[in-house]
Amino acid sequence: MKEEYDLTPAPGVDGTVEYTDDNIRHLSDMEHVRTRPGMYIGRLGDGSHAEDGIYVLLKEVIDNSIDEFKMQAGKKIEIIVEDNLRVSVRDYGRGIPQGKLIEAVSMLNTGGKYDSKAFKKSVGLNGVGVKAVNALSQRFEVRSYRDGKVRVATFAKGEPRTDHTEPTTEENGTYIFFEPDATLFTGYLFQPDFIETMLRNYTYLNTGLSIVYNGHRIVSRNGLVDLLNDNMTTTGLYPIVHLKGEDIEIAFTHTGQYGEEYYSFVNGQHTTQGGTHQSAFKEHIARTIKEFFNKNMDTADIRNGLVAAIAVNVEEPIFESQTKTKLGSTNMEPGGVTVNKYVGDFIKQEVDNFLHKHADTAEVMLQKIQESEKERKAIAGVTRLARERAKKASLHNRKLRDCRIHLNDPKGKGLEEDSCIFITEGDSASGSITKSRDVNTQAVFSLRGKPLNSFGLTKKVVYENEEFNLLQAALNIEDGLDGLRYNKVIVATDADVDGMHIRLLMITFFLQFFPDLIKKGHVYILQTPLFRVRNKKKTLYCYTEEERLNAIEELSPNPEITRFKGLGEISPDEFKNFIGQDMRLEQVTLRKTDAVKALLEFYMGKNTMERQSFIIDNLVIEEDLAS
C-alpha cells in the first residue's frame, strides 16, 4: 500500500491554495500501478516498438516460468498469443503455492523470491512483475496446478472477480492469461517478430528449455553460439569462441565490419543497455588479448569488428529500472567478489588458455587487429584534424540544433528514452521541424543536399566528409554506442524520389560504419502525411492513397485536398501533429537473412547492366498498373 498526495491547486477564500485532509488519498497496490504505470513497466505504447509496455508484461510472466526452469522444475513453456491481443503462458514447474495464490498476483512486495534458497539467481526479486500485469490487464486469470488440485482466480484491472479450487489431472505448474487494458495501451497489437526475438533469447540462455510459441517449438542446443550465429550479418573471421564457467558464459568472434557489437544477459534477462558485466567484458577481453600477444596494441584496434555475448548469473541482482535493461550490481552476490573481478578472472584464464591451444584462431585474430591498426594509423592525421573541426564546430554548429537535455553537456547525461535527433534535408525542412519540435528532447541535424554514397569506402571518409564527421560527433558514436546521445536517430526526408534516395544514402552510411546502431534498434524513418483533406469542420491527414480516398468520402462533398511535396511545405503549426508522442516511425531493422552485402552491392554499387535492367523492368510494371 502507498499514500498518494494530491497537490492540485485549490483556491481558498483569499485566493491562496488550500491544503486539507481532502488532498490526501490512499491508493491500493493495484490502484497505484494503474495510476503510475511508468514506475513499473517503463512506457505504455501500442506494441509497435520492442520496448513498449505490453512486451514488458509478457516478459514479467515468462520470467517466473524461466525461474522455475532454473530451479530444475519444468522444461517446457507453452505460449499462445490470440489475435495479437491476448496471451496465455503455461509452465510445468512447481505451481504457485495455492494458499497464497491471490496475494502472489495482487499484493506488491509479496512473493517467493525473497527467499534466496528457493530462487538463488532469479530475474525478478522485488515482488512486482506479475502484479503489474494483473493491474494493467482488462482480463487476468491465474491457475495453480499442484498435487491433483487447481486453484483458479480471475481479475479485471487488478480487481478480484472469481476464485475457486477443484480437482485436476493436469501436471503441476502455473497458467496465466492476460489481456492488456486497451484504455491504457491504446490501439495495441503484439508483433510476432518482437515476441519471437524475446523467446529465442530465453532459449539461448537456457539450453534444454523448450518454448512452444503458437505451436512452433523454439530451442537452443549451443547457447550463445546459436545467438551469435542467428544475429551476425557478416561472417566470422574464425569459429566462434565459446567458453563456460560457473555463473558465466561468453562467446565471441571478429568480423570484417566496423565497430563493436555486444549482447549481454543477467539471469536470463537481456540487458539491452549493458551494465557492469558488459563493461567488465569489454575491458578484460581487450587486456587479455593484448597481454597474450605481448604487443603494444590499441584497445580500439583489438575490439574493432568484435561481436560478442556474455551471460552471468548474479545473486540478488540490482537493475537500474524495473524494466531491467541495465545491470547496476557491482558484486556477484551480497558481500562477495565484484562483477568486474569475477568476469576479469574468468576471461584472463579461459581466453588466454584458449588462444594458447588454438594457434590458428590466434593468428587470424592478430591479422585482423593489425589490419585495424594499419587503417587507423593511415587516417590518424585526418582523424585528428576532423576531431578538432568537430569540436570547434560543436560550439557553433549550425547543422545541429541540439535539445535542451544535451545543450550544457556535450557528452550527454545518459541515454534518455525520449531523446531523438531528426536528420533532415535542406533548410526549409530543418526550419519547419526546428520550430515544431519539443526543445527538451528533440534535436535536429540538417544535411546539405544529398550526402555522399559511402558504399565500398573506408572509414577515412567519415572524417574527410564534413557532414559525416559532424554527424558522428553529434551522435557521439566514434568509439561505439556507449556514448550515444539520442535513443532514436530519425531520418526525416521528403516522400519523393530525392527523399527516398537520401534515406538510402543515410542507411548505407550507418550500415557501412555503424551497423550496431541499426541492430540495436536506434534508426527510424519518419512517416509524414502525403495529403491534407479538409472542409470547414474537420481536417484529416493522409499517409497513403487509400487514406486519401477514405478521407474524401468521409468529408464529402468537395473537400479541399493538398498534396505535400516536401517537409518544408508543412507549416510549423501542422508539423507539431507529426512529431509528437504519436508520430509515425518505421524502424530500420537488420537481420542475418537480409543479405546486406549483396543488397548494398546491387543498389548502391556500380551502375551495372543488371541494375539497369531491374529498373527498366519495374518501370514497365508501373506503366501496366497505371493503364
GIJO-V712366 format. One record per pair of residues at least 6 apart in sequence whose ideal C-beta (glycine too) atoms are under 6 Angstrom apart, sorted by the first residue. I is the first residue (numbers start at 0). J is the second residue. Records with the same first field share a line. If there is no record, write none. Layout:
I->J, J
This chain:
1->26, 31
2->25
3->24, 26
5->22, 24
8->16
9->17
11->17
28->106, 107
29->134, 157
32->39, 131, 134
33->134
36->135
39->131, 321
40->52, 55, 131
41->322
42->52
43->52, 183, 184
44->51, 52
45->186, 187
46->53, 187, 188, 189, 190
49->193
53->179, 184, 187
54->193
55->322
56->132
57->86
59->128, 129, 132
60->88, 132, 175
62->122, 123
64->76, 90
65->267
66->118, 121
67->73, 90, 92
68->205, 208
72->92, 93
73->90, 91, 92
75->91, 209
76->90, 210
77->89, 211
78->88, 212
79->87, 213
80->86, 189
83->188, 189
85->178
86->177
87->176
88->175
89->174
90->172, 173
91->170, 172
92->172
94->143, 144, 145, 171, 172, 173
95->103, 143, 173
97->143, 145, 150
100->143, 150
101->152
102->109
104->129, 133, 141
105->133
107->130
108->126
109->126
110->126
111->117
112->118, 121, 124
119->314
120->266, 312, 314
122->266, 267, 268
124->315
132->177
133->139, 154, 157
134->157
135->180
136->177, 178, 179, 180
137->178, 180
138->178
139->154, 177
140->153, 176
141->152, 175
142->149, 151, 174
143->150, 173
144->167, 169, 171, 172
145->171
148->164
149->167
150->164
151->163
152->162
153->160, 161
154->160
179->187
198->210, 212, 217
200->269
202->208, 210, 217, 218, 219
203->219, 222, 225, 226
204->264, 267, 310
206->219, 222
209->218
210->217
219->225
223->248, 250, 308
224->239, 241, 250
226->308
227->239, 250, 308
231->306
232->589, 591, 595
233->254, 255, 256
235->252, 254
236->253, 363, 367
237->252, 360, 363
239->250, 252
240->251, 353
241->250
242->249, 349
244->345
246->311, 312
247->311, 345
248->310
249->309
250->308
251->307
252->306
253->304, 305, 367
254->304, 306
256->304, 514
257->458, 512
258->513, 515
259->302, 305, 479
260->306, 515
261->277, 307
262->308
263->270, 273, 276, 277, 309
264->310
265->311, 313, 316, 326
266->312
268->323
270->324, 325, 326
271->324
272->324, 325
274->325, 326
275->326, 329, 338
276->311, 326, 338
279->338, 339, 342
280->309, 342
283->343, 346
284->346
285->298, 301, 302
287->346, 347, 350, 351
288->301
289->296
291->351, 354
300->368, 371, 372
301->368
303->371
313->328, 331
314->332
315->333
316->328
317->327, 328
319->325, 327
329->337
330->337
331->338, 341
354->361
378->459
381->462, 463
382->462
385->462, 468
389->468, 469, 472
392->469
398->444, 445, 469
399->444, 473
400->433, 443
401->442
402->440, 441, 442
403->438, 439
404->415
405->411, 484
411->484
414->483, 486
416->486
417->440
418->440, 485, 486
419->441, 485, 487, 489
420->442, 444, 485, 488
421->432, 443, 489, 491
422->444, 490
423->429, 432, 445, 491
424->446, 492, 501
427->567
428->566, 567
429->443, 445
431->566, 567, 569, 571, 574
432->443
433->443
434->571
435->571, 574, 575
444->473
449->501
450->466, 504
451->464
452->504, 603
453->460, 507, 508, 511
454->507, 599, 603
458->512
461->467, 471, 512
462->468
471->477
475->482, 484
476->483, 513
480->515
487->523
488->521, 522
489->523, 525
490->502, 505, 524
491->525
492->498, 501, 502
493->565, 566
494->529
507->603
509->516, 517, 522
516->522
517->587, 589
518->589
522->587
523->584, 586
524->585
526->542, 583, 585
527->577
528->540, 541, 542
530->541, 547, 562
531->540, 561
532->539, 550, 551, 554, 558, 560
533->558, 559
534->554, 558
539->550
541->547, 550
563->569
